[in-house]
Amino acid sequence: MTVLTLAPRVLGPLQRVLLLALLTPVLAVVVLATVPALLVLPFLQDGDRRVVSLLRTHTATLSVLLTGSRPDPVDPPAGPRRRGRS
């Protein structure tokens, strides 16, 4: 039974590492594939809007990837600490 209790602790970090390892190259290829578009589109009519749309898509994808790879916080973050006398 100890294997079952250790599984969530071990699989959590391993799952996050595998997720980043598999999805980071895919995201890099997508970003590299859009570099020519990002260089040409600003000079075309209504290209600024399309560039902003592409960059928002990349930003949203990256934030989802990074948010999914973070561990869930166990405790709420501590508030600001006071300095001086207690």
C-alpha positions in Angstrom: 0.0 0.0 0.0 2.9 2.4 0.4 3.3 2.5 -3.3 -0.2 4.0 -3.7 0.5 6.7 -1.1 3.8 7.7 -2.8 2.4 7.7 -6.3 0.8 11.2 -6.2 4.0 12.7 -4.8 6.2 11.1 -7.4 3.9 11.4 -10.4 3.1 15.1 -9.8 6.7 16.4 -10.5 7.4 13.8 -13.1 4.2 14.7 -14.9 5.1 18.4 -14.9 8.6 17.6 -16.3 7.2 15.4 -19.0 4.6 18.0 -20.0 7.2 20.7 -20.4 9.6 18.3 -22.2 7.0 17.3 -24.7 5.3 20.7 -25.3 8.2 23.1 -25.2 9.7 21.9 -28.6 6.2 22.0 -30.2 5.7 25.6 -29.0 9.2 26.6 -30.2 8.5 25.2 -33.7 5.2 27.2 -33.8 6.9 30.4 -32.7 9.8 29.9 -35.2 7.3 29.2 -38.0 5.5 32.5 -37.3 8.7 34.6 -37.3 8.5 35.4 -41.1 4.8 36.4 -40.6 5.8 38.7 -37.7 8.5 40.3 -39.9 6.2 40.8 -43.0 2.8 41.5 -41.6 3.5 45.0 -40.1 4.1 46.3 -43.6 0.8 45.0 -45.0 -2.6 46.6 -44.7 -4.2 45.7 -41.3 -1.1 43.7 -40.5 -0.6 45.3 -37.1 -3.9 43.8 -35.9 -2.8 40.3 -37.1 0.6 40.6 -35.5 -1.0 41.5 -32.2 -3.4 38.6 -32.6 -0.5 36.2 -33.2 1.4 37.5 -30.2 -1.6 37.2 -28.0 -2.1 33.6 -29.1 1.5 32.7 -28.3 1.4 34.5 -25.0 -1.8 32.6 -24.0 -0.4 29.3 -25.1 2.8 29.8 -23.1 1.0 31.0 -20.0 -1.3 27.9 -20.1 1.8 25.7 -20.5 3.6 27.3 -17.6 0.5 27.3 -15.4 -0.1 23.6 -16.0 3.5 22.8 -15.1 3.4 24.6 -11.7 2.7 22.6 -8.6 -0.4 23.4 -6.7 0.4 25.5 -3.6 -0.1 23.6 -0.4 -0.3 26.6 1.9 -1.5 30.1 1.0 1.3 32.5 0.6 2.5 34.3 3.7 1.6 38.0 4.0 4.2 40.7 4.4 6.4 40.4 7.4 6.8 43.2 9.8 10.1 44.6 10.8 11.0 46.0 14.1 9.7 45.1 17.5 7.1 42.4 17.9 
